[in-house]
Amino acid sequence: MVIKVMLVEDHVVVREGLKTLLAAEEDVVIVGEASTGEEALEVAARTDPQVVVMDLRLPRMSGIEATRALREAFPNLGIVVLSMYDDENTILRALKAGASGYVLKRAGVSQLVEAIRLVAQGEVYLDPAVSRRVVEGLQRTGVGGGRTAEEAGPELTPREQEILRLVAKGLTNAEIARRLFISVKTVQAHRANLMKKLGVHDRVDLVKYALRKGFWTLEEEES
């Protein structure tokens, strides 16, 4: 399957570099380019991309504002943020705005391609350095630790908790199925039950819930 990608980056040199790097991938095709958030909305409507690679530092409308606007206009659109910012505040704002992937600009192109492929499949990708900072920030503010009964949320079965942790770590349904020796359909059924119980609508919300409630810890990430 060829993944239709749109680039939103105001620096022409950077954008051209990304095009050259991504052109080497047989399953990626660049269908549109934009240098502002406003232009991104217009180009997306015209080219129907599956995934947008979004810079956060844009003129006028910020990348986070553009992400929010694109997700409102095109709910099924996947957005991978490609940014130099690695602080947890920026990362969480991008995720809350609707980004499904976050890759640092200092990462290798292989990470960006992996993020594009996963997000195109409805999955989530977080740069390992980003994941660590998000978890550190949540731990530092006490979120996810010392949960009260009210804060704990709906009761999850041990299997649901296990799947939630693996989803938060970025594993696909197929990878979870192999890890737990169950079928992909069973994993999908557990994920559907999780979303219903937690009142969330996509994988990004599942990851944020797992981080917020401490189902995925920094110690687990380092193990």
C-alpha positions in Angstrom: 0.0 0.0 0.0 1.3 3.4 -0.9 1.0 6.0 1.8 0.0 9.5 0.6 1.9 12.1 2.6 1.7 15.9 2.9 4.6 17.9 4.2 4.0 21.1 6.3 7.3 22.9 6.7 8.0 26.6 6.1 11.7 26.1 5.4 12.0 25.2 1.7 15.5 23.6 2.1 14.2 21.4 4.9 11.1 20.5 3.0 13.1 19.6 -0.1 15.4 17.5 2.0 12.5 15.6 3.4 11.1 15.0 -0.1 14.4 13.6 -1.2 14.7 11.2 1.8 11.1 10.0 1.7 11.2 9.5 -2.1 13.6 6.6 -1.5 10.8 4.7 0.2 8.7 2.7 -2.2 5.5 2.9 -0.1 5.6 6.6 0.5 4.5 9.3 -2.0 4.4 13.0 -1.4 1.0 14.4 -2.6 1.2 17.9 -1.2 3.3 20.5 0.4 2.5 23.6 2.5 4.4 26.2 4.3 1.7 27.5 6.6 -1.2 26.1 8.5 -3.7 27.9 6.4 -2.1 26.5 3.2 -2.1 23.0 4.8 -5.9 23.1 5.2 -6.3 24.0 1.5 -3.8 21.5 0.2 -5.2 18.7 2.4 -8.7 19.3 1.0 -7.3 19.1 -2.6 -4.8 16.2 -2.3 -6.5 13.9 0.4 -3.3 12.8 2.2 -3.3 9.9 4.7 -0.5 11.3 6.8 0.8 14.8 7.4 4.3 15.5 8.6 4.0 18.7 10.6 6.6 21.2 11.7 5.5 23.1 14.9 7.2 26.4 14.2 5.1 27.9 11.4 4.3 31.5 10.7 1.0 32.9 11.9 -0.9 29.6 12.7 1.4 27.4 14.8 1.9 23.8 14.0 -0.2 22.8 17.1 -3.0 25.0 15.9 -2.7 23.6 12.4 -2.8 20.1 13.8 -6.0 20.8 15.7 -7.6 22.5 12.7 -6.6 19.6 10.3 -8.0 17.0 12.7 -11.2 18.9 13.1 -11.6 19.2 9.3 -10.3 15.7 8.5 -10.9 13.4 11.5 -9.2 10.4 9.9 -6.0 12.2 9.0 -2.9 11.0 10.7 -0.4 13.7 11.8 3.2 13.1 12.6 4.9 16.0 14.3 8.5 16.5 13.3 10.0 19.0 15.7 13.2 20.1 17.4 11.2 20.7 20.6 11.6 17.8 23.1 10.0 19.3 26.2 7.0 17.4 27.7 4.7 20.5 27.6 5.0 20.9 23.8 4.7 17.1 23.3 1.5 16.9 25.3 0.0 19.9 23.6 0.7 18.4 20.2 -0.9 15.0 21.3 -3.9 16.8 22.7 -4.3 18.7 19.5 -4.5 15.4 17.6 -1.1 14.4 16.6 -0.6 10.6 16.5 3.2 10.6 16.1 6.0 12.7 17.4 9.5 12.5 16.0 12.5 14.7 16.9 14.3 16.4 14.0 17.6 14.9 15.3 16.2 11.4 14.8 17.1 9.3 11.8 15.0 9.1 8.7 14.2 5.5 9.6 12.3 6.7 12.6 10.3 9.2 10.6 9.4 6.5 8.0 8.4 4.1 10.8 6.2 6.8 12.3 4.5 7.5 9.0 3.8 3.8 8.4 2.4 3.2 11.9 0.3 6.4 11.9 -1.1 5.4 8.4 -2.3 2.2 10.0 -4.0 4.1 12.8 -1.2 3.4 15.3 0.8 5.8 17.4 4.6 6.5 17.3 6.5 8.4 19.9 10.2 9.0 19.5 11.9 7.1 22.4 13.4 10.3 23.7 10.0 11.9 23.6 8.3 9.0 25.5 10.9 9.3 28.2 10.4 13.0 28.7 6.6 12.6 28.7 6.8 9.9 31.4 9.3 11.9 33.4 7.1 15.0 33.3 4.1 13.0 34.5 6.1 11.4 37.2 7.6 14.7 38.4 4.1 16.2 38.7 2.9 13.2 40.6 0.4 12.2 37.9 0.1 8.4 37.7 1.5 7.8 41.1 -0.3 7.4 44.4 -3.6 7.0 42.6 -6.8 7.2 44.7 -9.7 5.0 44.1 -11.6 7.8 42.4 -8.6 8.6 40.2 -8.0 5.0 39.3 -10.9 5.0 36.8 -12.9 2.0 35.5 -11.8 -1.4 36.7 -9.7 -3.2 34.0 -9.1 -6.9 33.8 -5.5 -8.1 34.1 -5.5 -8.9 30.3 -6.9 -5.4 29.5 -4.2 -3.8 31.7 -1.6 -5.9 29.9 -2.8 -4.9 26.5 -3.1 -1.2 27.5 0.6 -1.3 28.6 1.6 -2.8 25.3 -0.5 -0.3 23.3 1.2 2.5 25.2 4.6 1.1 24.4 3.8 1.4 20.7 3.2 -2.2 19.8 0.8 -2.9 16.9 -2.1 -5.3 17.2 -0.1 -8.0 15.4 2.9 -7.5 17.7 0.7 -7.7 20.8 -1.0 -10.9 19.5 2.4 -12.5 19.0 3.6 -11.4 22.4 0.5 -12.7 24.2 0.0 -15.8 22.0 -3.5 -14.7 21.1 -5.2 -13.8 17.8 -5.2 -10.3 16.3 -9.0 -10.4 16.5 -8.8 -11.0 20.2 -6.5 -8.1 20.6 -8.8 -5.9 18.6 -11.8 -7.0 20.8 -9.8 -6.2 24.0 -8.9 -2.7 22.6 -12.5 -2.1 21.7 -13.6 -3.0 25.2 -10.9 -0.8 26.6 -12.0 2.2 24.6 -15.6 1.6 25.6 -14.7 1.3 29.3 -12.5 4.4 29.3 -14.7 6.5 27.1 -11.9 7.2 24.6 -12.1 7.2 20.8 -8.6 6.4 19.4 -5.2 5.0 20.2 -3.8 8.4 21.1 -6.3 8.7 23.9 -5.4 5.2 25.1 -1.7 6.1 25.3 -2.5 9.3 27.2 -4.7 7.4 29.6 -2.0 4.8 30.2 0.6 7.5 30.9 -1.7 9.5 33.1 -2.8 6.5 35.2 0.7 5.0 35.4 0.0 1.8 33.5 3.2 2.6 31.6 6.2 3.6 33.8 9.7 4.9 33.1 11.1 1.8 34.9 9.2 -0.4 32.4 10.5 1.7 29.5 14.1 1.2 30.7 13.7 -2.6 31.3 
